[in-house]
Amino acid sequence: MFDDLVTKISVSSQLDRTEVMRMVEEKQVELSGLISDEGAAYLVAKELGLELKRDAERLNIENVVPGMQNVDVTGKAVRIFPVREFKTEKAEGRVCNVIVADQTGPIRLTLWNEEITKLEGVQIGDVVRIRGYVRDNQGSPEIRLGRRGSIEKTEDVMEDVMNTAKRAMERSSIKDLAEGFARSVRAPILQIFESNVFFETCPECRKRLKDTDEGWLCEAHGVVEPDYGLIISGIIDDGTASVRAVFFTGAAEKILGMAKTDAKKLFDRKKKMEAVLSQIPLGKEFVFEGKLRRNTIFDRTEFVVNDVKEVDVKQEIKTMMGRMGNG
């Protein structure tokens, strides 16, 4: 499927296949690895002005990230909040929030004013298809409809979606990780790969910038003063197996123990990437939450880390006792 998409994009855009692959990889970095290879390819096609059919390519909710336009997801309405009226110095109106979930997890849908009428007839337990765009709400993706968005009930059947979401971060050994499933693992970082950990992003939309003669260029906002994102990769090993782990900005900050701005200042002062990477405590155990995926571009599996937590001994004992009780 992914190879076919790359071929279609290459032929339609008359770009070399290698160039298309590079653009897909950059799109994944821009979206912090939270989208599949196929999803990134579709976004690249859209930015190139290509219209590729994606009838069977609706996004899983776990792949929805802030900044996406024209998203198409299907999920079960698991909670519908009461309509709330608001009034500020600048505006007044109504807002309603809905939690929708599929087998990969939940997401919030926010409806404003007249958009709320599109929810008529939808009840908790109904499966709905939503088309809209995605905004960032305090670090979490949130679907908005906008002028072209829509909600429609479907005949699709989804069972136990919330149970699936609750199991999403079940503890797993590295050897038992399966592609596409979100899990948590407890392991130390054994090795960090030396590479440039910084990439330039637009301070407005967070998209990756292009280096041009005029300066750092954002396709949406023109030449801007760049902000920076982080990407760090290395090896984690829990004794059952080892796996390449990839840490994007939020997770990277946690293993560094410093904010990205401080990391950039340290690099600018020392002029050595080692000064930044040496802040990572090799051999220290963490609890990593993320998902195993196949990086089609490099033909390897990677554990994309979404969150990093300190090991809580008391919680680990409870987890272990729970496993014994279930066993």
N, C-alpha and C positions, 0 to 999 in steps of 0.2 A: 504493500500500500504506500509506504513512505517513498520507496524508490520510484514508483509510478508518478507520485506527485512531483518529485524533483524533476523527473523527465518532462512532465507536462509544463512545468514552470520554465525550464530551460528552453524548450522548443518554442513556447509562446512568447517568451521575453527575448529570445535570441541571446541569452546570456550563457556563458560556459557553465557546465554542470558544477564544476568546482566552486565557481563564484556563488551559485545558488546555495550550495551546501554551507559556504562560509556565512551567507546571510541568514540561513536558518539557525546556525550555531549562535550568531550574534543575537538573534531574536530570543533564543532560549536564555542567554546570559542576561539580556535586558529584562526578562520576565522572571528572573531568579530561579530558572530551572523548574518552574511550577506548571509547565505546559508540555504536552507530548511533542515528539518530533513532527507528527502529522499536523497538530494544531499550530506549531510554529511555522510550518511550511505554508499553511493556509493564510496566515497573517502576512508572510512575505509576499505571497501572490497578490493579496489585497493591496499592499503598499505599492506594488508594481502596476496596479491597475488591471489586474487579471481577474476574471470571474470564473472560478472553478466550482463545479458542482460538488456539494457536500451533503447530499440528501441523507446519507447514513453516517454523517460525521458530526452529529450533535455533540457538544462538549459535555464530558462528565463534570459535575460540579467541582470536583477536586482540582480541575484544570483551569477554572475561572480565576483570573487575576485582575487587579485594578489596571485600568488603561485600555482594556479591550473594547472594541466597538462591534456592533452587530452580532452579539453572542446569541446562541440558540441552545437553551437547556431544557430538559424535561425532568420534573421531580414531583414528589408528593407534598402537598401543603400540610405540614405537621403542626403549625401554630399560626393563628391569625389574631393579631393584637387589635384591641379596640381603636377606632378612629380617634385621633387626638387633634384638638384645635389649638392653634398657637397664634400669638400676636406679639410682634416686636415693633421697634421704632420704624423699621423699614418695610415690614410686610406682615400680612396675616393670612391664615389659610388652614388647611387640614392635612394630616399625614397619617398613613397607615403602614405598618410593617408586617410582613409575612415571612415566616421561615419555611423554606422549601428544601427538601432533601432527596437525594438519590442514593444508590448503593455506595457511593464514594464519600458522602458527607453532606452537611447542611450549608445553606447560604441565606442571607437576608435579602429580601426584595422590598424596596421602599417605594410607596406610591404617594404622589402629591396631588392634592386638590382634585381636579376633574379625572385624573388617572384612577382614582379610587372606584369610580363607576365600572371600570373594566373588571373589577373583582366580583361583581354581582353574579350570584349563582354558584360561586366557588365556596366549598366548605372544607373543613379539616378532613383529610383523608382522600380528597380529590387529587388526581394526577393532572398537572398542568404543563403546558409548553409555554415558555417565556422567551420573548425576543427583546433585547435591549442592549444597554451598554453597562460598563462596570466602573464604579468609583471606589476610591479608597475611603474607608470609614474607620479611622483610628487603627490602621494597620490590617484591617480585614476587608475582603472584597464585598461589595454591595451592588446588587443589580438595580438599575434605574430604567424606566421605560423610555422617557423622552417622547418626542412627537411621533416617531415611527415605531415605537415598541408595541408589544401586544401580549395578552394573556389569553390562552384558550384551553378549555378542558379537553382531555384526550381519553381514549379508551384503553390506554396503556395500563398495565398492572405492575405495581411495585410493592413487594412484600418486605416487611421488616427493615425499612430503610433506616430508621433511627437506631435499631439494634446494630446494624452494620456500622453506622457512624460511631456509636459508642465503642465498638470493637476496634476502631481504626488504629488506635495507638496501643494495641496489645503488645506486650513484651515478646520479643523473638530473639533467638540466637541468630548470628549472622549466617550460619550454614542453612538455616531454614527460611531465610528471606525469599520472597517470591516477587517477581516483577509485577509492578502495578498496585501492590498492596502497601498501605501506610502502616508502619510498625515503629516501635521504639526498641533500641538496643543499648545495652550497657557495655562500654568498651573504652579502652585507652586509645589515644592517638599515638601511633608508633612512628609515623613518618609524615613529613610535610614536603610536598614538591616545590622546589624553588622556581618561581615564575613571578611575573608582574601581577600583583593582586588587585591593582586599581584599574577601573575603566570609567571613562567620562560619560556622565549622564546629564540630561537637561534638568535644571532645577525646577521647571514647571511641570513637565509631563513624565519625567524619569526615563525617557527613551534614551538609548545609546546615541552618542553624538558622532559626527563624522569630522575628521580633521581636514580642513580645507585651507586654501591660501588666505581666505578672509578671516579664519578663526574656527572655533568649534561650532559646527552647524547642526541645528535641530530642524528636521523637516517641517515641524509644526510651528516653531517659534523663532526660526532664523538663527543668527549668530548670537550665542549666549556665553556667559561666564560659566564654565562647567562645574557641576557638582560631581561627586565621585561615588561609585559603588565598589563593592569588594567581591572577590571570588578567590577562595582558597581551596586547594584540594590536597588530599593525603591518604594515608592508609590507617584504618582502624581494625582492631583484631580483638575478639572476645574469647579467644581460646578454642572456639569451634571452627573458625575460618577467618579470613581477612577479606576486606572489600575496600575499593576506592571510594572515599567519601568526598562530596563536594559541598562546600559551605558558601552560600551567598550572603549578602550584606549583613542581615540581622544575625544569622548564625555565626558568620565570620567574626563579627564584633564580640560575640560571647566567648569564642575560643581564644581570641586575642586579649580579652579582658580590657578593651578600650574601644571608644567610639571611632568611627571611620575618619572623622576629622582629626582626631589625635594621632591615628595611625599615619595619615597623610603628612601631618606636621613632622612626625618622627622620621619618616622617609625623606622628606625634603631637607631635614637638618643633617641626617647621617649620610644621605646619598647612597644607601645600601638597602636592598630589600631584606637582607638578612637581619637588619636591625628590627624590622617589623615582625618577620616570621619567628624570630627567636623569643618573642613574647608568648608563644604558644607552649604550654607545659606538656612536652612529650612524656608519655607514660602515665599521665593522670587520667583516671576514669571519669567519664561523663555519661549521661543518658542522652542519646541522640534520637530525635524523632524525625522521621522522614519516609522516603519511599524509594525502593529499588527500581531503577529504570534501565533500559538498554539505550546507550548512546549510539544511535545508528551511524552517526558521522565517523566515530572512531571505533565502532564495532566492539564495545565493551560495556559491561554492567557497572553502574555507579549507584551509590546510596546518596540521594540528594537530601541533605539535612535541612529541615524546616525550622527546628528549634533545638537548643542545647540547654540541658539542665544539670546542675550540680547533683551528685549522688546523695540522696537523702537516705541515710542508713535505716532509720525507722520505717520509712516507706518501703524500702527494699525488703525488709523483714516481712512486712505485711504482704507484699507481692509474692514472696516465696511461700509464705504460709497459705496464701490463697491458691497457689498452684498445687500445693500438697493436698489441700482440701478437695480440689476438683479432680485430683488424680485418683 
